[in-house]
Amino acid sequence: MEVSSFNHAENQSISTPEPILIVDDDTSLLKLLSIRLGSEGYDVTTATNVDTAIHLIADHKFSVVLSDLRMPGKDGLYLLDYVSENQPSLPVILITAHGSINEAVVATEKGALGFITKPIDHTKLKDALSNAIAQSTTHIATGWHKEIIFRSSVMQKLIDQAGLIARRDVSTLVTGASGTGKEVLAKAIHKASNRRDKPFIALNCGALPEHLLESELFGHKKGAFSGAVSEHIGLFRAAEGGTLFLDEIGDMPVSLQVKLLRVLQEKALRPVGSTQTIPINVRVISATHKDLKQAMEEGEFREDLYYRICVVNLRLPSLNERQEDVPVLARHLLSLSAARHDVQVTRFSDEAMLKLCQTQWPGNIRQLVNVIEQCVALTQTPVISLSLVNQALIHNSDYFLGLSDAKEAFERNYITRVLKMTDGVVSKAAELSGRNRTDFYKLIKKHNLNVEDYKLCNQPENV
């Protein structure tokens, strides 16, 4: 295994050394490229095989990877697959002495940003690197996701994806359970986008009745309806040039969904009570904790609107799916709370932190915030004790859920209990619950339950 690093910043022609990784089994070529690119200000790291490259990518931040396509053992396409799966925002350029249209097509379909043949034209290589670095998420607004605290790989992958789509101005749907931080992610995407200097405006679509929601979104003319004593421009126009975040879009009435779809299609709106059509330039990021595909099947959400708002779907994991983030989140939230309340508290005891890490969090980050706020409010020492954490957890044991979440939790618990009572025999479970078998199977699928887990001794179901 051979790894080397070159940084000739004293001769740099670019303002900040860009970290790039070059992977090739030809050590002579590695040395040549390292000297050339290092002299131009790049911070060059090299590896002679894919396994070494993967370790480096996992442990370091690179702006671009330049890899040979054909190498002994794992090749450049294998490395490209790894990067696409684990760090999708990291650009990869492939090089080969056996350039062909077929190889280029395969590489680009797999996500390669560029394809260069040997012998390498250095001018073309510099252009390819410049293009790749310009598209790398390391070059979007500094600190764009600083409010999202994490160290888990699942969150890193999500942040990479968010950074990729931020500057591409595509309609994005953020999904995830309540309390996972959907609005925080939407704000981060806005900060990373070219719209960062324009407004970010958020609206909870489930918080207003239909007629007020329509006026809030599209605006109204004076006298358009009872109580419209003055003109209101609406949030679409208020967010002109920026981002409009539509939270809980799954709660929007179907009749209003039609009007929203028209606005998104035509990029223009007509305020309530007006005959004038006004063009708009707004990026829409939507969010919901609901299963919109299930809602479409039940006629509660329009399919055409779904595909309009969900060009890209970013799913926020629950806190239980990213438990390795609990310690860093807890310490960060403790610091914020202590500063806000001017309390001299510095850390959790080891036992208290272990308890937080072992706890299930049905209310996700929002619940964790509540627990820590209570601990800070009640502590009399600089160190949060286990007893104080236990007290806060007991107080939050019946964490208040929204009506929709509460219904979902009850339904899942009910289906689970019925399956246990009938040893996983779906026909009996459906009969006991007063539903037909087809509907019951849909409920099982909806809640991601495995019937086999409930069958007595895993005997085949008698249906």
N, C-alpha and C positions, 0 to 999 in steps of 0.2 A: 504494500500500500504506500503510495507516494502522494504527499500533499505539500504544496508550497504556496507562499504568498509574496506578492511584489507590490510595493507602493512607492512610486517615484513621484511623490507629490511636489518635489522641488521643481520639476519640469512640467508640471501639469498645465494643460491647455483648457481644462474645465474647472469651474470655480470650486467644486467640492468633490473629493475623490469618490467615485461611484464604485461600490463593491460588486464585482462580477466574478462568476465562477466559470472556469474553462475545464471541460472534461474531454480527455483524449488519451488513448493508449500510446500515442506517438509522443515520446518525451521531448524529442527535438522540436516538434511543432509547438508543444506547450511552452518550452523555453522561449522560442522566437516570439510567439504571441504575447507572452508575459512581458517581455522586454519592450516590445513595440507599444502595447496598450498601457503598460505602466509608465512609459515615458510621456504619454499623453494625459496622465493624471488619473487613470483608473486604478482602483485598489483591486488587484488581481489575485485570486486564489485558484489553484489548479488541483486536479485530481486525475489519476490515471485509470480509474474504473468507476462504474456506476455505484457500487456499494459505498465507496468512500464519498462520492458526491452526495448520496442520500443522507449520510450522517452529517455532512457539512451543511446541507440545506436545512436539516432539522435543527441544527444548533446555531446557525448564523443567518443574518439578513443579507440577501443579495438583491441587487436591482435587476439582474438579468443572468441567465445561464446560457453559455455557449457550449454545445456538446457535439462531439462526433456522432454520426448516425450509426456507423458500423464499428463495433468493438467486440473483442472476445467475451463470451458469456453474455451478461445483460447489456443490451445495446441502448442507443439513444432513444428509441421509441419506448423502451421500458422506463427510462428516466422521465420521458415526457409524460407517460401515464401516471407516474408517481407524483410529479409536480402538479398535474391537472387535478388529481384527486386530493392532494394535501395542501397545496399552496397555489390555487388557481389564478391568483393575481401576479404570480412570478412569471415574467416572459421567458420563453425558451426559443433559442435560435439553433437550428441543426446544421452541421457541416458534414460533407461527405466527398470522397473522391470518386464516388460512383453515382453522380447525380443523374436522376431520371425523372420524367414526368410522374410516373407511378409513385415513386418514393415521395416526391414533393406533395402529391395529392394526399397520400396516407398521413404524412406528417402534419399538413395543414388541417386536415379533418380531425386529427387528434388534438389540435390546439397549438401547434407550433406557430410562433409569430413570424419566423423567417426561415429561409432555407438557402444556404450558401455552399457552393461547390469548391473543391480543391483543384488546382492551387488557388488559394484565397486572394481575392482582389481586396487590398487593404482599404481602399476608398469605399467599396461596397460594404465591407465589414463595419467600418466606422459609421456609415449611414444607418445600417441595420441596428447597431447598438444604440445610436442616438434615438432612433424611432422606438425601440423597445423600452428604453429608460423613460422616454416621454410618456409612455403608456403605463409605466409601473406605478403601483399605488404608493410607492415611497415618495412620489412627487406630487401627490395631491396635498391639500391644505394641511399644514403641520398641526398635529394635535386634534385632528378631526374626530377621532373616536376616544379622546381622553376620558370622557365621562362613562365609558363602558369598561368596567373593571373585570379582568379575566386573566387566566393563565392556561385554561383548558384548550386542547386541540380542537374540540368541536366549536368553540367560540372563535378561535383563530381562523378556522376555515370560513365561518360566517362573515367575519370582518373582512377577510380577503375578497369574498364574493361581493360584499357591500361596496368595498372600494372600487371593484371592477365596474360595477353598474352605475356608480355614482355619477361619473362624467358622461355616461352614455344616454342620459336623459330618457330612459325607458320607464314606463309605468310599472310600479313595484307594489306587490302585495306582501305585507309583513304579517305572518301568522304566528300564533303561540298562545299559551294560556294567559289568563289575566295575571298581571303582576310581573311579567317576564321582561318588561322594558321596551315595548314596541315603539312608543313615542321617542324614547331616548335613541333607539337605532335610527328612526326616521330623521331625527335632528342631525345625527352624525352623517347620514347620507347627504343631507342638504349641505352640511359644512364641507364635505368632500367634493361637492359638485361645482360646476361653473356658475351656479346660481347663488353661491354662498353669500354674496354681498347684497342679495335681494331678500325680501321677507320670507320667513318660515311661519306659517299660520296653521294651527291645529283646531279641529272641530270634532267633538264626539257626536256621531250621527244618531246615537240612541238617546241623547239627552234632551232632544227637542221634539215637539209634535210636528207633524208633517208640514203644516202651512208655515210655521215659523222656521223650520229647517230649510224649506225652499227659499224663503226670503233671506235667510242668513247666508246661504250659498250664492245665490244669483243676484241678490239685491232687489229693491222695489222702488217704484216711483211714489212720490208723495200722493196720498189719497188712494193708493192701489187697493187698500182694504181698511176696515175699521181699525183705527189705532195707528195707521201709517201717516203720522203727522209731518214727517219729513222724508226726504229721499235717503235711501240707504244703498251704498255701492255693492255690498255683499263681499264675502270672503274671497271669491275667485278674483275679483278685480283688486281687492286689497293685497292679494299675494302676487300681483302682476310681476312677471319676471323671476319669481321665486318658486317656492314649494308650498302646496296645500296638502296637509296631512288629514285624511279622513279616517278617524278612528272609529272602530265598531261599525264599519260599512255594512256588515251583515244585518244590522238592525234598521237599515234604511227601508222605508216603505216601497213596495214594488212600483207604485205609480210614480214616485219620485226618481226611482232608478232609471226609468225611461227618459226623463228629462236630463239626468246626469249623463247618460249615454250619448244623447244628442250633443251636449256641450263638448264632451270629450272627442267625439267624431268630427264636429265642425270647427272646434277650437274657437267657438264664439257662443255668446249667451244673450238671452233677452230677459232683462229684469222683470219681475212681476209687475203687471200693469203698464208695461211699455211695449211699443211697437218697434223700437229700435234694436238692431242686432249689434252687439259690441264684440270685437275680436279680443281674444285673450291669449296670453303666453304664460302658462303655468304648468309646472310639473306636479302630477298627483301621485302621492304615496298613500296607499290605503292600508288598513290594518283590521284584523278581526280575530277573535278567539273561536269563532264558529267554524264548522266544517261547511264551507260554501258549496262544495260539490253535493253534499247531502241536502243542503238548502235548495239547490237547483232542482234536484230530483223531487223535492216536495213543493216546488213552485213558489218558493219564498225568495229566490234570487234569480235574476235574469242571466241566462247563459252568455248572451252577447256582451253584457256588461262585465261579466267575470273575465272573459278573454281580453277585454279592453283594459281592465285595471291590473291584470295579472300577466304582464309580459314576462316578468321575473317574480318568482315567489321565494322570499327569504323566511325560513322558519326559525323562530327563536326557541331554543331548548328550555325546558323547565329547569328550575334550580336543582332538582333531583337528578337531572341528566348531566349536570356539570358540577358535581359536588366538590371537585378539586378547586373550584373557584370560591367556595364558601370562606376559607381563611382569608384570602386577599380582599374579598368583598367586606367581610366582617371588620377587618382592620381599617379599611378605607372608610366605611360608614361610621365606625367608632370615632375616627379622627374628625370627620365632618361634624358629627353630633356634639362632640366635646367642644369644638371651636364655636359652634353655633350657640351652645348654652353656657359657654365660659366655665366649663367644668374641668378640673385637673384630673383627667383619667387618661391613662397611657396605653393600656393593653388588657387582654383577657388572660386569666390564669390558664395554664395548660389544660386543666380539667374542664374549664368553661369552654375553651376552644374546641376540645374533643367532643363535648356535648353538642355544640353547634354543628360540627361536621357530621355527627351521627343522626341528626334530626331530619325528619321528613318535612318538606316545606310546601304544603298545598297552596299557600298564598304566594309562593315564589319570592322574588326579591322584595316585593312590597311587604310581605310578612316579616322577612329578615330585618328590614328597616324598622318596623314596629317594635320588634324584640329588642333591638339595640338601643332604640330611643328610650325604651322603658328602663333598660339597664343603666344608661347614662343618667337618667333622671333620678334614679333611686340609689346610686352608688355613693358610699361614704369614704371610699378608698381609691387610690389611683389604679388599682387592678380590679377588673370585673371578676367576681367570684363565680364558682359553679352554682352556688345556692341562688344567686341573683339571676343567673341565666335560667335556672329551673323555674324560678318564680315567674319570669317573663314568658317562658314557654307555656306554663300552665294557664297564664292569663290569655295567651293567644292560641290555646289548644282548639278552641272552636272558632278558628279564624273566619271572619265574616266574608262570605263569598257573595258575588253578585247573583241575581236571580237565575240567570242563564247557567252560570257555573254550578250553582247549587242543584239545579235540575239535572245537569249532566252527571254530577257526583252521585245524586240519588239514583238515577237510572242505572249507572254502572254498578253501584252497590247492589241494587235490586236484581239485576241480571246475574251477577255473581252468586248471590244467595240462592236464586232459583236453580242455577246449574249445579250448585253443591247439593241441594236437596234432592235433585233427580239424577245424581251421579253422572252428569254430563249428557244425559239422553235428551236431545233437543226436542223431540216430539213431545215428551212428557213435560219438559220445561215450558214449551209454548202453550200446552194445554193448561198448565197450572197458572200461567200468567194471563190467560185469556186472549192470547194472540195466535195467529196462524203461524205455521212453521217458517214460511218464507219471510214474514216480517221479523220473526225472532232471530233468524239467521242474519238479517240486516243489522239488528241491534248488536249482535255478537261481533260482527265485522266493524261496526261503527266504533266500538269501544276496544278494538284490538284484543279480544279475548280468544284464548285457544281452548276449544271444547275438550281436547285430549287431557288438559290439566285437571278436569273435573270428573273424568270417567273412573269408575271403580276398577282398580287393577288394570286400567287401560284395555278393558274388554270392548270389542266392536259394538257400536251402537245398534240397537234393534229398532229399525224404523220401517 
